[in-house]
């Protein structure tokens, strides 16, 4: 297994949760009952998964991110997405991948996704022991098909489609925004992204993943099974996470 570098996109303004963020970067919100921010939890989980280095792609309130990293023991690089207001996480991932040195695999981890530490460990173990020629591993929830989530369609060889536009009645589950990319698939992402973002700078990361899969990139998946997870985009989701934390459900 090649050395692992993590890419964490923190460029967006988090406009849907601005009542809670009060002008700061969403990733710097404190996770209820956890005594750590979304950003610091994500960095910690990336390291626990085997990442030797973390690349943060910043934009909105970039200086606040830099200040929050003072004293962080994990090696962190910062890449600026100057077009953060006109792009999304997919473009930030593209910029991060351009900074990854040769000879590395990549862990892509969105910081507003809260998953149990045990699931991150499962993902890392699965990536390390994959003997099939898969180049991409995505986290999925096969027990839930949330309308706002990206959907996955499974076939005999793994994931055959992934995206926001997949109808729920065709979906096998939702994508949890975490993925492992091999060195080859990281290169395939940047190649596909050149085409996708030429047409739409706001295209999603999953739009590029889907293009890669269509072009022949093998995509495996790991199911979260009975464990809970949450992508926190709104005040309602933040308050629900608070309840879950209080009840030790996540």
Secondary structure, 3 states (H helix, E strand, C coil): CCEEEEEEEECCCCHHHHHHHCCCCHHHCECCCCCCEHHHHHHHHHHHCCEEEEEEEECCCHHHHHHHCCCCCCCEEEEECCCHHHCCHHHHHHHHHHCCCCCEEEEEECCCEEECHHHHHHHHHHHHHCCCCCCEEEEEECCCCCCCCCEEEEECCEEEEEECCCCHHHCCEEEEEEEEECHHHHHHHHHHHHHHHHHCCCCCHHHHHHHHHHCCCCEEEEECCCCCEEECCCHHHHHHHHHHHHCCCC
